[in-house]
Amino acid sequence: MQLSNHLQTDTGWEFYERTFDPEQIVTTGSNFMVGNGYMGYRGTFAEWDAEHYVACVVTDTWDTAEPGRLTELCNVPNPLYFQVRVNGETLSAFSGKTLAYERAMDLRCGLFSRRSTWQGRDGGPVTIEEEKFASYDDIHLLVMRYRLTVEEDAEISVLTGIDGRVWSISGEHFRSQEAHTLGDTADLIAMDVRTVEYDTLIRVAEDMTVQGSVPVHTTLRQVERRVLREMTFQLRAGDSLVFEKYASIQHSNGVTDPQAGAVATVERARNTGFDALLAAHRSCWERIWAVSDIQIEGDLESQLLARFNVFHNIIHTPSHARLPVGARGLSCQVYQGAAFWDQETFNLPMYLYTQPELARRILEYRYDTLDGARRKAERLGYQGAYYAWTSGKTGDELFPDFFFTDVLTGRPIRNHFNCWQIHISPDITYALWLYYEATGDWDFIERCGAEMAFEIARFLGSRVHLRVDLDRYELIRLLGPDEYHENVDNNAYTLYLSHFALDKALTLYRQMTERSPQRLTELRAAIDLTDQEVDYWQDILNRLYLPKPDSETLLIEQFDGFFNLEDITPDTLRERLIDPSEYWGWPNGIAVHAQVLKQADLLQLFALVDDFSPEVLRANYGYYEPRTEHGSSLSPSVHALIATKAGLQDEAWRYFKEAATIDLYSRSKKVMSGGSFLGGIHTAACGGIWQVIVRGFSGFEIHDNTLHFQPHLPTPWQRLRFPLTYRDNHLWVTLDDEGLVVEAQERNPGTVNVALDQRTLAVAPGKTVRLATV
Amino acid sequence: MQLSNHLQTDTGWEFYERTFDPEQIVTTGSNFMVGNGYMGYRGTFAEWDAEHYVACVVTDTWDTAEPGRLTELCNVPNPLYFQVRVNGETLSAFSGKTLAYERAMDLRCGLFSRRSTWQGRDGGPVTIEEEKFASYDDIHLLVMRYRLTVEEDAEISVLTGIDGRVWSISGEHFRSQEAHTLGDTADLIAMDVRTVEYDTLIRVAEDMTVQGSVPVHTTLRQVERRVLREMTFQLRAGDSLVFEKYASIQHSNGVTDPQAGAVATVERARNTGFDALLAAHRSCWERIWAVSDIQIEGDLESQLLARFNVFHNIIHTPSHARLPVGARGLSCQVYQGAAFWDQETFNLPMYLYTQPELARRILEYRYDTLDGARRKAERLGYQGAYYAWTSGKTGDELFPDFFFTDVLTGRPIRNHFNCWQIHISPDITYALWLYYEATGDWDFIERCGAEMAFEIARFLGSRVHLRVDLDRYELIRLLGPDEYHENVDNNAYTLYLSHFALDKALTLYRQMTERSPQRLTELRAAIDLTDQEVDYWQDILNRLYLPKPDSETLLIEQFDGFFNLEDITPDTLRERLIDPSEYWGWPNGIAVHAQVLKQADLLQLFALVDDFSPEVLRANYGYYEPRTEHGSSLSPSVHALIATKAGLQDEAWRYFKEAATIDLYSRSKKVMSGGSFLGGIHTAACGGIWQVIVRGFSGFEIHDNTLHFQPHLPTPWQRLRFPLTYRDNHLWVTLDDEGLVVEAQERNPGTVNVALDQRTLAVAPGKTVRLATV
């Protein structure tokens, strides 16, 4: 099936292109990337280098190159570097003639493949076949197979090894770089780098096998930050030579001896061989898809889009350690490989019901960074835990005071993401409560969750202000999800989420009193929590201002005074731009004094807090949607989700398509700006798509320990099928015109209640139940 | 004595220039102006018109030309228009040759005079002598004498009458303009205009006498918004002709029948004649100076500067009605003829001790506009009285949302003077308390003061926020006196003034309980005031956050986080300007993120609230003074005042000179900007000079019903002498090296306690006491 953007799919499990577009290497490099939550390797060609945004981004390698530069993950030296000269001419996608071409991504097992037939100035066509994957069976392992076939006799030379000439967005992260030749044979090579800030040692090791019937002459060379094998050989017409490269990247933040570890991994891999490694990797993916796949019948494009987004939500999420999901995942260094609120509100919900242990790890990461959040709160004059807007290793704030530059004046802009966007803290309580609901994991609450919820409530207690004359608590000077409006009061989203967070902190406090009094006593002592403070939370909860829908219009004002701002559409407003790349928001962008939203704000509230009628959703959707500019990739999926809940099917379908194709169809307007790389996978949108389908189109909600469904499938979809994990029970849910089918796994520990249109049935282990549409 | 800026003085009672600088007509037009609190007539030449900023600005004529334009006072038609042609050539300061020239201002009686000897292309020199004054004996009266003398025979023609071609900063204020010839003879002419917004009828009437021995042929003409007499005559060598013009401006906001009233005034004036009118006017000034003069021996320049500033503080202050003192007074339309906080904090203190009835009128004006302040509070979601930042007739806010324009982008800047600069309200309580202290006027408190103080306290009650966790009330999102920093929390100035205002509201409440229980009962009912609300004020008073001096550095932070801003001097900061006319403040001006102040802020606090030791003053002066850019004319006088109190004599002297010469030496950097007139008298600086001398150099303070002095006279001053009025007692105070002499008037109602260096004496009526310096 032909898709947009030169892409095709045959089964909905893969996508491929047969046209190479050199203008799109930033986005295709992301879309075709491989990854395993530990590392991401961009979907570039083996012959490329930094100039073409080849990158291998590795978790937990945060570094600040120099004071004032952004902290970010490292692009590590590239072990899959592979330069080919044919009859003295460098083989390149950008010169000579490409006679045939295909680049494909097999989502079923995260396998990249490329086949190019290239014709140089002299001699006949050369075909290269490249396959690579980042192993899920051994996360430190990156494997590539590279096959060369010639149609006429040819003199070939290959330069392959480790390329340390990495590109980096925010400065040079390596204070030192050392090449080594190691192992049983001199074929095993390595490069050790040490980072500037923490002196993290990163070892990239690589070994290679060559299969073929021609003699190969190999010499080792070190040139300009590369350690290379130079291999020369002659191929006869029809001959092939196959190179298999086994690379491992290990660093001192993740393992105790990265040097020995990387060598051992590479040696083990070389001894195992490409095919066996791929088989083991494929088995891992089978297990992942068994709990994560979304199956759509009736629209192959939707099927592929669903899998593409789920796949990316998976490969960017560290499953091996308590580490964050980056806003661009491991697709590049943009957004610093750091967690934002997206992690809890966009990425995490999918894990709750597919791989809850990943959800737990994400929340444990937030527990590990609680001290960072405490430091941030203290620094800003608050108490408790004020989580970083941009959170890396320690949880200390990575977002700089001055982020954007005013293109009209060249002056830096003081944004307040790092000090006024307080909803990040209650967003985390939201996520931990969802996790607790989906898993019933009291152990987590005892160990981590209660303390986090208490410290977040404590933060809110120091952040609210009481308007004595109005007898209400308020939240002043906020930056809500709509980031074009900084410095607002009583942002509805923030108020409701804060209310939620206080409510859950108090609920957990009461549950701790009953279920874990000893731990509560310890915790109270550890964090100096008094009855008086808990009473204070209750008082805030009772009197926190919650803007209600207007009795006539049903509208909720996004923040105090929003309705008094200039009422203008985003398109008309856009005409006021002096420079198309102007920032629209604070302090004096064109949207600041207008009712124009960067992204969903009230709708975002509805996506999280389930207190509002469909009529309220519809009224507010009708008001805010035309005023939303969607300057954030977070916006379309929320619109799709709320549209399903508001009964606006056409809108839901339109925004689903928009959200699902942000990356695959390269819809993101800016991938490069002023020479800066801004590409990468919008991981939140990926997580959002799961929510649109499972929470939106299938109408999945949990109330009273029952899984409710209220499907509104898009017209082209004949059937929707997906697995759910709920409190250790594994289910497959099928929805179609006829109704709901739920299949429970034999080994489920218990019975699960499911409901369609409020009619409830219990599903016992190994059983299948059907509920027909009325 | 030669002064700066081409000026001279002989006695300290007058200043004059003998060099005409056409580049300076904006400022000299203000410096040489005449006025009487009802009207201001700029010190321009009779031959000039709108092009040269001739203007007659009249109180209480506020008008908005069209929606979106600024409300401002009208420049009324000019009745002193006087064009002269000599042998067919127009006499002009800008063409021909000026052989001799003097322009003088006699401050003793507010008399403008000019003498020019002009040489045209043909014929001999012509000398013109022009004198004018705005009568204090009859505020509606403006009088001019114009004498023409020729040295050779000449053919003269004169065009004189009323020129309706006025200039206006914010649009055309006259919807209609009608010329009339009236009176006993056709010589009396008038022009009636009606304003756009309120249809105010303004009549300008004028009559003239001609004295001389030559026949004059006169015809009446109406041309292009002028009603004119064309007069032709021949003068012989040595002949003079004297024209006396009597003009009256009356309007329907001030009198019931402005048409008849203006005619009657003019006729009466013409019958009285110039000399007698001047004598009556002079008597008024004698009475004014008897209670207001400042006499300095030892430095003639200081003497003149003191009188110049006191004079201007007087002539711009309406003494005939409850109307505000404009920030540029009646010198032009700039700042809309409206009251700002300057009125209470800079202009009013002089009146308290010189003409307390003027201070009362100013405060009664605030009482009259209480409803406007209530409307503003309500509109912004508060209670009580939130006074307008820019206050005209009704007290409704005249300051627009968008005032400045960003010169770099051409976009309007949303400033928040009109919503965050809340200190205006407590500033008014400050002034009314000072008035009450200086006069003991309980009647005023009963009628107006208590209600104002209560409504201001009520406003503060709705503006504070309680930080429950810190157990303190805070004031969030402020704009303090330092206007480069909008949107700050806990500005110390605003907190202390609010504390003061709450304290005085409670004090007045208690006094009302005792002294005027009946009126209190009525007032409580009228404004719906409960015991609970009064208790709430007490609670705020008890728990309002007041930033204290640091125990080591003695510094008080100007607002939360000020000390964390970039520490840079104003001069270094200035180098970052892209355009020299950039606004430095909100939202993204160069000072926003720097420790650079527009004007005194902490020092301003010290000028009003007397709670701090000289050591604290000195420490904070040392810190803040080098960081102050003095972008406001309010700043230097406060620096001088605090320097005296901090014992920094050199600084005091430097800033006194700076503050006192802002207008006279044309030190204001911008009088025209982008073609807009920004000139005018800085009336607050004028009022500030009185405070520097009387409160600062003489160390005058009132404690315990005793007038304390602690003089620190500038080195050149041998003696300082000034009158004080205190609770109906009139005193003359003399300070010199030997000590203090206080002379009490015979008709004083009581004894006054005076103190030098804490030694106290009582001064009975008619007595003189001496206290020697120890």
HADDOCK unambig.tbl for C-alpha pairs under 7 A between the chains (distance, minus, plus):
assign (segid A and resid 461 and name CA) (segid B and resid 469 and name CA) 6.65 0.50 0.50
assign (segid A and resid 462 and name CA) (segid B and resid 469 and name CA) 5.68 0.50 0.50
assign (segid A and resid 465 and name CA) (segid B and resid 465 and name CA) 5.42 0.50 0.50
assign (segid A and resid 465 and name CA) (segid B and resid 466 and name CA) 5.41 0.50 0.50
assign (segid A and resid 465 and name CA) (segid B and resid 467 and name CA) 5.30 0.50 0.50
assign (segid A and resid 466 and name CA) (segid B and resid 465 and name CA) 5.43 0.50 0.50
assign (segid A and resid 466 and name CA) (segid B and resid 466 and name CA) 4.82 0.50 0.50
assign (segid A and resid 466 and name CA) (segid B and resid 467 and name CA) 6.59 0.50 0.50
assign (segid A and resid 467 and name CA) (segid B and resid 465 and name CA) 5.30 0.50 0.50
assign (segid A and resid 467 and name CA) (segid B and resid 466 and name CA) 6.57 0.50 0.50
assign (segid A and resid 469 and name CA) (segid B and resid 461 and name CA) 6.68 0.50 0.50
assign (segid A and resid 469 and name CA) (segid B and resid 462 and name CA) 5.70 0.50 0.50
assign (segid A and resid 587 and name CA) (segid B and resid 587 and name CA) 5.65 0.50 0.50
assign (segid A and resid 587 and name CA) (segid B and resid 588 and name CA) 6.67 0.50 0.50
assign (segid A and resid 588 and name CA) (segid B and resid 587 and name CA) 6.67 0.50 0.50
